[in-house]
Amino acid sequence: NLKLFLTMILAPFKAIRPKPNQLKPWVNRQIGEASSQNAGLLDFLSLIQPDSNNVNQIRKRLNAYLKQGVLVRDLNPSIYLLQIQYGNSKWMGFIGCIQTRRLKTGEIKPHEDVKQKRIKTFKEYLKYTQLNAEPVMLCHPPNKELEDICYQFVHSKAFAEFQRNETCYKLWRIDHPILIDRINTAINSIDSMYIADGHHRCFSSLSYSKEDKTKDQFLAMLLPHDQLQIGDFCRMFSSLNEMRIDYFIAELSKNFKVERLVAYKAPKNTFEFSMYIGGTWFHLTSKRDRSLTPTLSRIPTNIIYEDIAKPLLNIENLQKDKRISYFHYKQPEQQIKEAVDLGKFAFGLQHYPIPFSDIISTVEDSDLLPLKSTHIEPKPLHGMLIFDFLSQ
């Protein structure tokens, strides 16, 4: 149906995937978790071999895995519904393909700055492999029609179900044209969507589509923004710009109320920061007006940049300066202290997670947050569903 195709936002695709009962071993190792002890496994990491720079070999391995039956290719284009549950937290989203032109029209809005070098690297990866193996996370306002569709599926048997690291994954496959039309009709009623996670993957797809207009799609997962869990990236600094600690703290007091702590205390709002330096925790409270406009002026990662990194440490370029590093620490009190005490960094800063309302307001002000401002959960697994440009 040509009319449906033209209005379709989330397009079905013929996924490459393992058989349902083989999903768990296929995704058992993820990028960053590779181990030499697992060498020889036929899993997602063995397909992409992240330690190798030879991306040309990925398609050869893909074809071999398809021939061996390690992977299969869906015959019918489908949209997939994924549920991720960890403890009391539950996320549900639809997975399909989005046209990159929707980035240019403003239907899909970014909120963070990106590194052009990473975009170029990812674009080259797409060019040589023709594969998307990790969906970009897009969020939207809650939508009752999409909720009703989800409700119908969660009370039916999942296409695949498995557990990994105490997290339960359930996957449903949707290939009926009427259901696909219903999902897209609901999505069409949504004014705009926001990139929650995957800015570099998204913009590398856009960059590649400019070279090859037939590759105008990227893999995406859509879920309502009230399901997102927004965390922070701690800022770790390797230098005090040749200042003594006492001088640095004195300079900080120009823009912050500085309180020395007996023990660690987490920030409780976007104007508060926890800093560890010289064996001591400090609590920083910004002196900025809390009614500031535009919104970017009250974004904690921007406060760190404008009131600490740039004026005191002479860090002008957050993309290129190697004196600042970013880490999502699950135990910031312990991990920041350990990294500084070991001499890896001069000091570390923890900020309060940025509320989604401030993210939206910043985007509406036509501003972008500094890179690594938000750590978003959930994180879909790499390689669970693979979009192949060559098989659509």
C-alpha positions in Angstrom: 0.0 0.0 0.0 1.8 3.1 -1.3 -0.2 5.5 0.9 0.7 3.5 4.0 4.4 3.4 3.1 4.5 7.2 2.6 2.9 7.9 5.9 4.7 5.2 7.8 7.1 6.4 10.5 8.2 3.1 12.0 8.7 0.7 9.1 8.8 -3.1 9.4 12.0 -4.8 8.4 13.3 -8.4 7.7 15.4 -8.9 10.8 18.4 -11.1 10.9 18.4 -12.8 14.3 19.1 -16.1 16.1 16.3 -18.6 16.5 14.2 -17.8 19.6 15.7 -20.5 21.8 19.2 -19.3 20.8 18.8 -15.6 21.6 20.3 -15.9 25.1 23.7 -17.4 24.0 23.8 -15.1 21.0 23.6 -11.9 23.1 25.4 -13.3 26.2 28.6 -11.3 25.5 28.1 -7.6 24.7 30.5 -4.9 23.5 32.9 -4.1 26.3 32.4 -7.5 27.9 34.6 -9.5 25.6 36.7 -12.2 27.2 39.5 -14.4 25.8 38.0 -17.2 27.8 35.0 -17.1 25.5 37.0 -17.2 22.3 35.4 -19.6 19.7 31.8 -18.9 20.6 29.4 -18.2 17.8 27.7 -15.1 19.2 27.2 -11.5 18.4 30.7 -10.5 19.4 32.2 -13.2 17.3 30.3 -11.7 14.3 31.6 -8.1 14.7 34.9 -8.9 16.5 35.2 -5.4 18.1 38.9 -5.7 18.7 39.6 -6.1 15.0 39.6 -3.1 12.6 38.8 -5.3 9.6 35.1 -4.6 9.2 35.1 -6.0 5.6 35.1 -9.5 7.1 31.9 -8.9 9.0 29.7 -9.6 6.0 31.6 -12.8 5.2 31.0 -14.1 8.7 27.4 -13.0 8.5 26.8 -15.0 5.3 28.6 -18.0 6.9 26.4 -17.8 10.0 23.2 -17.6 7.9 24.4 -20.7 5.9 25.2 -22.6 9.1 21.8 -21.7 10.6 23.4 -19.8 13.5 21.3 -16.9 12.3 18.0 -16.7 10.3 16.5 -14.0 8.2 12.8 -13.2 8.7 10.8 -13.8 5.5 8.1 -11.1 6.3 8.9 -7.5 7.2 8.0 -7.1 10.9 7.9 -4.6 13.7 9.0 -6.0 17.1 7.8 -5.2 20.6 10.5 -5.5 23.3 9.8 -5.6 27.0 12.8 -5.3 29.4 12.3 -5.9 33.1 14.8 -5.4 35.9 13.4 -5.7 39.4 10.4 -3.3 39.6 11.5 -1.4 36.5 9.8 -2.3 33.2 10.2 -0.8 29.8 8.3 -1.5 26.6 9.0 -0.2 23.1 8.4 -0.9 19.4 11.5 -1.6 17.2 11.5 -0.9 13.5 13.2 1.4 11.0 13.0 5.2 10.8 13.8 7.4 7.8 16.8 9.7 8.4 15.0 12.6 6.7 12.9 13.0 9.8 16.0 14.3 11.5 16.2 17.1 9.0 12.5 18.0 9.2 12.7 18.3 13.0 10.2 15.4 13.6 13.1 13.8 15.5 15.0 16.1 17.8 18.5 15.6 19.3 19.3 16.9 22.8 23.1 16.3 23.0 26.2 17.5 21.2 28.1 14.9 19.1 31.7 14.2 18.1 32.2 14.5 14.4 35.0 12.0 14.5 32.7 9.3 16.0 30.1 10.1 13.4 32.6 9.5 10.6 33.8 6.2 12.2 30.2 4.9 12.5 29.4 6.0 9.0 32.3 4.0 7.6 31.2 1.0 9.6 27.7 1.3 8.0 29.2 1.7 4.6 31.2 -1.5 4.8 29.0 -3.7 6.8 25.5 -2.5 5.7 24.3 -3.5 9.2 22.5 -1.8 12.1 22.7 -4.0 15.2 21.7 -1.6 18.0 18.6 0.5 17.9 18.7 4.2 18.5 16.4 5.0 21.5 13.7 7.5 20.6 11.2 8.7 23.2 7.8 10.3 22.8 4.9 11.6 25.0 2.7 8.8 26.4 0.2 7.6 23.9 -2.9 5.6 24.9 -3.3 3.8 21.6 0.2 2.5 21.7 -0.3 1.5 25.4 -3.4 -0.5 24.3 -1.5 -2.3 21.6 1.3 -3.2 24.1 -1.4 -4.4 26.6 -2.7 -6.9 24.0 0.7 -8.4 23.4 1.9 -8.7 27.0 -1.0 -11.0 27.7 0.0 -13.3 24.8 2.9 -15.7 24.5 6.1 -14.0 23.6 8.0 -14.9 20.4 11.2 -15.2 22.5 11.9 -14.8 26.2 15.2 -15.1 28.2 17.0 -13.7 31.2 20.5 -12.1 31.2 22.2 -10.5 34.3 19.0 -10.6 36.3 17.1 -8.8 33.5 14.2 -10.4 31.7 13.7 -9.8 28.0 10.5 -10.6 26.1 10.1 -10.1 22.3 7.0 -10.2 20.2 7.0 -10.1 16.4 4.3 -8.1 14.6 4.0 -8.8 10.9 0.2 -8.3 10.2 -0.3 -5.3 8.0 -3.4 -4.1 10.0 -1.4 -4.1 13.2 1.5 -2.3 11.6 -0.9 0.2 10.2 -2.5 0.7 13.6 0.9 1.3 15.3 1.9 3.9 12.7 -1.4 5.6 12.8 -0.8 6.1 16.6 2.8 7.2 16.0 1.6 9.7 13.4 -0.5 11.5 16.0 2.7 12.3 18.0 4.1 15.7 17.1 7.8 15.0 17.7 10.2 12.4 19.1 13.5 12.9 20.9 16.7 11.0 20.7 17.1 9.5 24.1 20.2 7.5 23.4 22.3 6.9 20.3 23.0 10.4 18.9 26.2 9.3 17.1 24.5 6.3 15.5 21.6 8.4 14.4 23.7 11.1 12.8 26.1 8.6 11.2 23.0 7.1 9.5 22.0 10.6 8.3 25.6 11.2 7.0 25.6 7.9 5.2 22.2 8.6 3.6 23.6 11.8 2.1 26.2 9.6 0.3 23.7 6.9 -0.7 20.0 8.1 -0.9 18.8 4.5 -1.0 20.1 4.0 2.6 17.7 6.4 4.2 16.9 4.3 7.3 18.2 3.5 10.8 17.1 0.9 13.4 15.2 2.5 16.3 13.2 1.6 19.4 10.3 3.9 20.4 9.1 4.2 24.0 7.3 6.8 26.1 9.5 9.2 27.9 7.9 8.5 31.3 9.5 5.1 31.1 13.0 6.5 30.8 15.4 6.4 33.7 17.9 9.3 33.3 21.2 9.0 35.1 24.4 11.1 35.0 27.9 10.9 33.7 30.5 11.9 36.3 33.1 14.4 35.1 36.6 13.4 35.9 39.5 15.9 35.5 43.1 14.9 35.2 44.6 18.4 35.9 44.1 21.5 38.0 45.7 23.7 35.4 48.8 24.0 37.6 46.8 25.4 40.5 47.2 24.3 44.1 44.1 22.6 45.6 43.5 25.5 48.1 43.8 28.1 45.3 41.4 26.0 43.1 38.8 25.8 45.9 39.1 29.5 46.5 38.4 30.2 42.9 35.4 27.9 42.9 33.9 30.0 45.7 33.3 32.8 43.1 30.6 30.8 41.4 29.7 28.3 44.1 29.0 28.0 47.8 31.7 25.5 48.8 31.1 23.2 51.8 33.7 20.8 53.1 32.1 17.5 54.0 32.9 14.9 56.7 31.3 12.3 54.5 30.0 12.0 50.9 26.6 13.6 50.2 24.9 13.2 46.8 23.5 16.2 45.0 19.8 16.7 45.5 19.0 19.1 42.7 20.5 20.4 39.4 22.3 23.3 41.1 24.2 21.0 43.5 27.4 19.0 42.9 29.5 16.5 44.8 33.3 17.0 44.3 36.1 14.7 45.6 39.6 16.3 45.7 42.7 15.9 47.8 41.2 13.1 49.9 38.1 15.1 50.8 34.5 15.4 49.6 33.0 18.9 49.0 29.5 20.0 48.4 29.1 22.7 45.7 26.0 24.8 45.3 25.8 27.0 42.2 25.1 30.7 42.9 23.2 31.0 39.6 19.7 32.4 39.6 17.4 29.4 39.7 14.8 31.1 37.4 17.4 31.4 34.6 16.4 31.4 31.0 17.3 29.9 28.6 17.1 26.5 30.1 20.7 25.6 29.1 21.9 28.1 31.8 20.5 25.8 34.5 21.7 22.5 33.0 24.2 21.0 35.5 26.7 19.8 32.8 26.7 23.2 31.3 27.3 24.9 34.7 30.3 22.6 35.1 31.6 23.7 31.7 30.9 27.4 32.0 31.8 27.9 35.7 34.6 25.3 36.2 36.1 23.6 33.1 36.4 26.7 30.9 37.3 29.6 33.2 39.4 27.7 35.8 40.9 24.8 33.8 41.1 26.4 30.4 39.1 23.6 28.8 37.5 25.1 25.7 36.7 22.1 23.6 34.7 19.3 25.4 35.0 17.1 22.3 38.8 17.1 22.0 40.3 18.0 25.4 41.7 14.9 27.0 41.8 16.5 30.5 38.1 15.7 31.0 36.7 12.2 31.0 33.1 10.9 31.4 32.0 7.8 33.4 28.6 6.5 34.4 29.4 5.2 37.9 26.9 3.0 39.5 28.6 3.7 42.9 29.9 7.2 42.5 31.0 7.7 46.1 33.3 4.7 45.9 34.4 4.9 42.3 35.2 8.6 42.1 37.2 8.4 45.4 39.1 5.3 44.2 40.0 6.9 40.8 41.3 10.1 42.4 43.1 8.3 45.3 44.9 6.1 42.8 46.1 9.3 41.0 44.2 8.6 37.8 42.5 12.0 38.1 43.0 15.2 40.0 39.4 15.5 41.1 35.9 14.2 40.1 32.4 15.8 40.0 29.0 14.2 40.3 25.9 16.1 39.1 22.2 15.6 39.6 20.4 13.7 36.8 18.9 16.2 34.4 15.1 16.1 34.5 13.4 15.3 31.2 11.4 18.5 31.3 14.7 20.5 31.3 15.9 18.4 28.3 12.8 19.2 26.4 12.9 22.9 27.3 16.6 23.1 26.2 15.7 21.6 22.8 12.8 24.0 22.4 15.2 26.8 23.1 17.2 25.5 20.1 20.1 24.6 22.3 22.0 21.3 22.8 23.3 19.9 26.1 27.0 19.2 26.4 28.0 15.7 25.3 27.6 12.9 27.9 25.0 14.8 29.8 22.6 11.9 30.2 22.9 8.2 30.8 19.7 6.6 29.6 18.1 3.3 30.7 17.0 0.9 29.3 19.8 -0.3 27.0 18.6 -2.8 24.3 21.1 -5.6 23.7 23.5 -5.4 20.8 22.7 -7.9 18.0 19.3 -9.1 19.2 17.7 -7.9 16.0 19.9 -6.9 13.0 18.8 -4.6 10.2 20.5 -5.4 6.9 20.3 -2.8 4.2 20.9 -5.5 1.6 17.9 -7.7 2.5 15.0 -5.2 2.6 
